[in-house]
Amino acid sequence: MIILDTGAVKALATGHKALNLLAGNMATTPGDQLRIPALSLMQAEADEEHLPHRVLAFSSVVVDPLDTMAAATVGTMIRDGYGGPVNSARCSAQYRAWQVSGGASTPGHAGVWGRP
């Protein structure tokens, strides 16, 4: 599983060679997925009309919904200075990565997101 942020979603949609090869290879490997947080997909659409259509055409792409807990945590991360309304997609991707890692520490604790 690989989690794509907004920049990676845009690169995949515009034909980035390595990402397109990765998406194609993952489509043929059972269980491999490119995960996109819903806010990253939303930001990509806001930046370029119809961009998500090109990304969602890959069978290996799965969109992670923004559930209640994720929304509250991402909101806390933004409030605490880890991103602003413009960077909400980045916070969403970071939250998803934290979930996948097993939640070794609480999001927002010192050093978790590269902040002292």
C-alpha positions as CSV (number, residue, x, y, z in Angstrom):
1,M,0.0,0.0,0.0
2,I,1.2,3.4,-0.9
3,I,-0.5,6.6,0.1
4,L,-0.5,9.5,-2.4
5,D,-0.8,13.1,-1.4
6,T,-2.2,15.8,-3.7
7,G,1.1,16.4,-5.5
8,A,1.4,12.7,-6.3
9,V,-2.2,12.5,-7.4
10,K,-1.5,15.4,-9.9
11,A,1.7,13.7,-11.1
12,L,-0.1,10.4,-11.7
13,A,-2.9,12.1,-13.6
14,T,-0.5,14.0,-15.8
15,G,1.5,10.9,-16.8
16,H,4.5,10.8,-14.4
17,K,6.3,7.8,-15.8
18,A,7.4,6.1,-12.6
19,L,4.0,6.6,-10.9
20,N,2.1,5.3,-13.9
21,L,4.4,2.2,-14.0
22,L,3.8,1.7,-10.3
23,A,0.0,2.0,-10.7
24,G,0.1,-0.4,-13.6
25,N,2.2,-2.9,-11.7
26,M,0.2,-2.7,-8.5
27,A,-3.0,-3.4,-10.6
28,T,-1.6,-6.9,-11.4
29,T,-0.5,-7.7,-7.8
30,P,-3.3,-8.9,-5.6
31,G,-3.7,-6.7,-2.5
32,D,-1.5,-3.8,-3.6
33,Q,-3.2,-0.5,-3.6
34,L,-2.5,3.2,-4.2
35,R,-4.5,4.9,-1.5
36,I,-5.7,8.5,-1.9
37,P,-7.1,10.4,1.1
38,A,-10.5,12.0,0.1
39,L,-9.1,15.5,0.8
40,S,-6.2,14.9,-1.5
41,L,-8.5,14.0,-4.3
42,M,-10.7,17.0,-3.5
43,Q,-7.7,19.4,-3.6
44,A,-6.6,17.9,-6.9
45,E,-10.1,18.5,-8.4
46,A,-10.1,22.0,-7.0
47,D,-6.7,22.7,-8.7
48,E,-7.6,21.1,-12.1
49,E,-11.0,20.2,-13.4
50,H,-11.6,16.4,-14.1
51,L,-8.1,15.4,-12.9
52,P,-9.5,12.8,-10.5
53,H,-11.1,11.0,-13.5
54,R,-7.7,10.1,-14.9
55,V,-6.5,8.9,-11.5
56,L,-9.6,6.8,-10.7
57,A,-9.2,5.0,-14.0
58,F,-6.4,3.0,-12.5
59,S,-7.8,-0.2,-10.9
60,S,-5.1,-0.1,-8.2
61,V,-6.4,3.3,-6.8
62,V,-8.6,3.4,-3.7
63,V,-10.0,6.5,-2.1
64,D,-9.9,6.7,1.7
65,P,-13.0,8.4,3.0
66,L,-12.8,11.1,5.6
67,D,-14.7,9.5,8.5
68,T,-15.7,11.1,11.8
69,M,-12.4,10.4,13.6
70,A,-10.3,11.4,10.7
71,A,-12.2,14.7,10.3
72,A,-11.7,15.5,13.9
73,T,-8.0,14.6,13.9
74,V,-7.3,16.5,10.7
75,G,-9.1,19.5,12.1
76,T,-6.9,19.3,15.2
77,M,-3.8,19.0,13.2
78,I,-4.8,22.1,11.1
79,R,-5.6,24.1,14.3
80,D,-2.3,23.1,15.9
81,G,-0.4,24.5,12.9
82,Y,0.4,21.4,10.8
83,G,-1.4,22.8,7.9
84,G,-4.1,25.3,6.9
85,P,-7.2,25.1,4.9
86,V,-5.0,25.0,1.8
87,N,-2.9,22.1,3.3
88,S,-5.9,20.1,4.7
89,A,-5.2,17.4,2.1
90,R,-1.6,17.1,3.4
91,C,-2.9,16.7,7.0
92,S,-5.3,14.1,5.8
93,A,-2.5,12.1,4.0
94,Q,-0.4,12.3,7.2
95,Y,-3.3,11.1,9.3
96,R,-3.8,8.1,7.0
97,A,-0.1,7.3,7.2
98,W,-0.3,7.4,10.9
99,Q,-3.3,5.0,10.9
100,V,-1.5,2.6,8.6
101,S,1.6,2.6,10.8
102,G,-0.5,1.4,13.7
103,G,-0.7,4.7,15.4
104,A,2.7,4.4,17.2
105,S,2.1,7.8,18.7
106,T,-0.7,10.4,18.7
107,P,-0.9,12.7,15.7
108,G,0.4,16.1,16.8
109,H,2.9,14.9,19.3
110,A,6.3,16.4,19.0
111,G,8.3,15.0,16.1
112,V,5.5,12.9,14.6
113,W,5.0,15.2,11.6
114,G,8.5,16.6,11.4
115,R,7.8,19.5,13.7
116,P,9.7,20.0,17.0
